[in-house]
Amino acid sequence: MFHPSDLSPSMGFALMLGLGAFMFVVAFTVRSMVKNTHDFVIADRRIGFGFGVGSVIAVWTWSMAVMMSSAQAFSFGTSGLIWFVVPNGLAVMVMVPFALRLRRQMPAGYTIVEFIRERFDNKPATTVMLVAMLLGLLAEIFINLFGVVLVMGVVFDINPTVVLIVTLATVTVYSYFGGLWTSAITATFNTLLITVPAAIVVLYVLQKVGGPELVFQRVDAAGPETLNAFDGSAAAGFGISLALGLLASTMADQTFWQKAWALKPTTMGRTFVWAGLWFYPIPIVLGLLGLVGLAFDVNPADLGDAGSGGIGPYVVSHLGLPIVLVALYVLIILNACYSSIDGAFSALSSIVAVDILKRANPEIASKSLFRYTKASILVAGVIGGIVVSSGLDYVDLVNTVFFLKAALIIPLGLAIFWRRMTSTAFVTSLLLAIAVGYPVRETVGELQGIITLEAISLVAAVGISLLSKQSFDFASLRGRGEALSEGRRTDEAHDADLTVEKTTDPDPVR
């Protein structure tokens, strides 16, 4: 059924560079919309519903969504696919109450680190959040660079270092020109270039192997629990910790907060809902490739260094499909990875501008601020290339990143909704949860680790806060000026304030 791929590496280079050239044309076209740092990192808060939905889907449809879905289906059967897919869309939609709440509280905001600084006025809390956001965004860059290296290695057998250099040069160049505007517009194109082609490729794969009925018959024969959608091994192995980590990856990810502050307030809520719903078909469809690999006894050893994460590219490139379909699949992966790296670059630049450069030198000249902000993209790209070259395991990296991010859920959620949450509780709950939960994960198991992490986080955050009599006035956030526009208030920020003023109880959570 499966035979070695003999696809030319030149085709791989043509796909990488061709997609990059298209994105560069878009970036070059919209560069006139970016006049200063404010435009670069927040798009003047004018991103509407269409570009908003497309950009949220694209940054969420990263290499993990298009390859980890098939990897978990290959490893755990249908339960692996379900545990991976269901929390993914929900994580985007759950962002709605947090985004609406914080946008109303702080309409002129830029970053989640900025919120923590204003909320607690405490250097340790701000520093912890800054480090967490920077590491999280760098991890997104690493993971998606891994995705490109993985697919180009499995399908075209291209040297990883060469892939890294080409990918970083391509994405960094077009990201450098337009910031968030480029990210939003190219991401919308990427969403369209992922959704329909994925369905076409998988339909041809199913036809090639004898149809979906045969696939599911053979999956059933592959093991006693492979068709059990509620098999507990998937939940314990990765499902529960991944679900919580996914929630943290939207709620505690500057990529999403940047969108929340850049979207027009009137469309923000439905933007996240529609993005979450539209996302679902992508990992469901591509996850079927993992079931095909499981059904037809692909040997994990055949996947080489890629591990189970390489099952999708392996199936597509080793089935003897027409070259155009293999190329289409590779473009799907490249689209997902490029758009996510681009989005992470854009979010990183907002943190560098607002929380590092502007804080270090409040009087920095606007041209210098703009130049250094854009330069941060180049630095992040170099760091990403170095880390990916180290040879870390892709699936382990994804699971570890999401486990650690899960520690942010409770302290950040309480900081947004609860007046009594204190800076001491924020820092202690986060660090203590990781310090105890991570060793439990490594020595006992994934499920026990995540339960320990969340339990300690909750007890520490609530318990320490209740010992204090502090109470924060969220209304104080609404009078802030914009950090990157010399106190100018945008129409959208003003509209958000009006929305708050018309609410009978703007702060109903005590």
Secondary structure, 3 states (H helix, E strand, C coil): CCCCCCCCHHHHHHHHHHHHHHHHHHHHHHHHHCCCHHHHHHHHHCECHHHHHHHHHHHHCCHHHHHHHHHHHHHHCHHHHHHHHHHHHHHHHCHHHHHHHHHHHCCCCCCHHHHHHHHHCCHHHHHHHHHHHHHHHHHHHHHHHHHHHHHHHHHHCCCHHHHHHHHHHHHHHHHHHHHHHHHHHHHHHHHHHHHHHHHHHHHHHHHHCCCHHHHHHHHHHCCCCCCCCCCHHHHHHHHHHHHHHHHHHHHCCHHHHHHHHHECCCCHHHHHHHHHHHHCHHHHHHHHHHHHHHHCCCCHHHHHHHHHHHHHHHHHHHCCCCHHHHHHHHHHHHHHHHHHHHHHHHHHHHHHHHHHHHHHCCCCCHHHHHHHHHHHHHHHHHHHHHHHCCCCCHHHHHHHHHHHHHHHHHHHHHHHHCCCCCHHHHHHHHHHHHHHHHHHHHHCCHHHHHHHHHHHHHHHHHHHHHCCCCCCCHHHHHHCCCCCCCCCCCHHHHHHHHHHHHCCCCCCCC
